[in-house]
Amino acid sequence: QVQLVESGGGSVQTGGSLRLSCAASGRTESVATMAWFRQVPGREREFVAAIGWSGYTSGNVRYSDSVRGRFTASRDNTKGTADLQMNFLRPADTASYYCAASLVSLKNTFASASRYEYWGQGTQVTVSS
């Protein structure tokens, strides 16, 4: 089992920044891919970014087109967290943000929510105009 806890959500104005963190515990040595997704009520969970955590995709970082150039996903080995630095935020970024973990190195399917076995509880990000 892997437990994930997100933190760092909040409310900002357009153009502002927030940094999310995801703390993992449990069988973390088995995690191969970490990712961030977001969801608004009534819509499907949307891929944001993925980080190759171990295995042959280790170190690879992938982004959705909607956040590339504004968001940066990274790994903090000291803290053992997956972080998401969000800059130039827009109202369209308003959503609940979820951290996810997979025990599989996801080379081509990293954007599919169904490929992740473990999820955090989510943290709300609200961007006002």
C-alpha positions as CSV (number, residue, x, y, z in Angstrom):
1,Q,0.0,0.0,0.0
2,V,1.1,3.6,-0.7
3,Q,-0.5,6.5,1.1
4,L,-0.4,10.0,-0.5
5,V,-1.2,13.3,1.1
6,E,-1.3,16.6,-0.9
7,S,-0.8,20.0,0.6
8,G,-0.3,23.6,-0.6
9,G,-3.6,24.4,-2.3
10,G,-5.3,27.8,-1.9
11,S,-6.7,30.8,-3.6
12,V,-4.8,33.2,-5.8
13,Q,-5.5,35.8,-8.4
14,T,-4.8,35.4,-12.1
15,G,-1.1,35.4,-12.7
16,G,-0.2,34.2,-9.3
17,S,1.7,31.1,-8.1
18,L,1.1,28.2,-5.9
19,R,3.3,25.2,-5.0
20,L,1.7,21.8,-4.2
21,S,3.4,18.9,-2.5
22,C,2.6,15.3,-2.3
23,A,4.0,13.3,0.6
24,A,4.2,9.5,0.0
25,S,4.4,6.8,2.7
26,G,4.2,3.1,2.9
27,R,5.7,1.0,0.0
28,T,7.3,4.0,-1.6
29,E,10.2,1.9,-2.9
30,S,7.8,0.2,-5.2
31,V,6.5,3.4,-6.8
32,A,7.5,3.8,-10.5
33,T,5.5,6.8,-11.6
34,M,4.0,9.8,-9.8
35,A,1.6,12.1,-11.4
36,W,-0.7,15.1,-10.8
37,F,-4.3,15.2,-12.1
38,R,-7.0,17.8,-11.6
39,Q,-10.8,17.6,-11.6
40,V,-13.7,20.0,-11.6
41,P,-17.2,18.9,-10.6
42,G,-19.0,17.2,-13.5
43,R,-15.9,16.6,-15.5
44,E,-13.4,13.7,-15.8
45,R,-10.1,13.8,-14.0
46,E,-7.6,15.6,-16.2
47,F,-3.9,14.8,-16.5
48,V,-1.5,17.6,-15.5
49,A,2.0,16.1,-15.2
50,A,3.9,12.9,-14.5
51,I,7.3,12.1,-13.1
52,G,9.2,8.9,-13.8
53,W,10.0,7.8,-10.2
54,S,12.1,4.7,-10.7
55,G,12.8,2.1,-13.4
56,Y,13.6,2.9,-17.0
57,T,11.4,6.1,-17.0
58,S,13.1,7.5,-14.0
59,G,13.6,11.2,-14.2
60,N,11.3,11.7,-17.2
61,V,8.8,14.5,-16.7
62,R,5.7,14.9,-18.9
63,Y,3.1,17.7,-19.0
64,S,-0.3,18.3,-20.5
65,D,-0.4,20.9,-23.3
66,S,-2.5,23.2,-21.1
67,V,0.1,23.6,-18.4
68,R,3.4,23.1,-20.2
69,G,5.6,26.2,-19.8
70,R,3.7,27.3,-16.7
71,F,3.9,24.3,-14.3
72,T,6.9,22.4,-13.2
73,A,6.8,19.0,-11.6
74,S,9.7,17.8,-9.6
75,R,10.9,15.4,-7.0
76,D,12.4,16.4,-3.7
77,N,14.6,13.5,-2.5
78,T,15.3,15.2,0.8
79,K,11.6,15.5,1.7
80,G,10.5,12.5,-0.2
81,T,7.8,14.5,-2.0
82,A,6.5,15.1,-5.4
83,D,6.0,18.8,-6.0
84,L,4.1,20.9,-8.5
85,Q,5.1,24.5,-8.9
86,M,2.3,26.4,-10.7
87,N,3.0,29.8,-12.2
88,F,1.0,32.2,-14.3
89,L,-2.2,30.7,-12.9
90,R,-5.5,31.2,-14.8
91,P,-9.1,30.8,-13.8
92,A,-9.2,27.7,-16.0
93,D,-6.7,26.1,-13.6
94,T,-9.3,26.1,-10.8
95,A,-9.8,22.5,-9.7
96,S,-9.1,19.9,-7.1
97,Y,-5.6,18.7,-7.6
98,Y,-4.8,15.0,-6.9
99,C,-1.5,13.2,-6.5
100,A,-1.3,9.7,-7.9
101,A,1.1,6.8,-7.8
102,S,1.6,3.8,-10.0
103,L,3.8,0.7,-9.4
104,V,4.4,0.5,-13.1
105,S,6.8,2.6,-15.3
106,L,4.3,4.3,-17.6
107,K,6.0,5.2,-20.8
108,N,3.0,5.8,-23.1
109,T,0.0,5.7,-20.8
110,F,1.1,8.1,-18.1
111,A,-1.8,10.5,-18.9
112,S,-4.5,7.8,-18.1
113,A,-6.0,8.1,-14.6
114,S,-6.9,4.4,-14.8
115,R,-3.2,3.4,-14.7
116,Y,-2.6,4.7,-11.2
117,E,-3.4,2.5,-8.2
118,Y,-3.1,5.1,-5.4
119,W,-4.5,8.5,-5.0
120,G,-4.4,11.3,-2.5
121,Q,-7.4,13.0,-1.1
122,G,-7.0,16.1,-3.3
123,T,-6.3,19.8,-2.5
124,Q,-8.3,22.7,-3.9
125,V,-6.8,25.4,-6.1
126,T,-8.9,28.4,-6.9
127,V,-7.8,31.2,-9.3
128,S,-9.9,34.3,-9.5
129,S,-9.9,36.8,-12.3
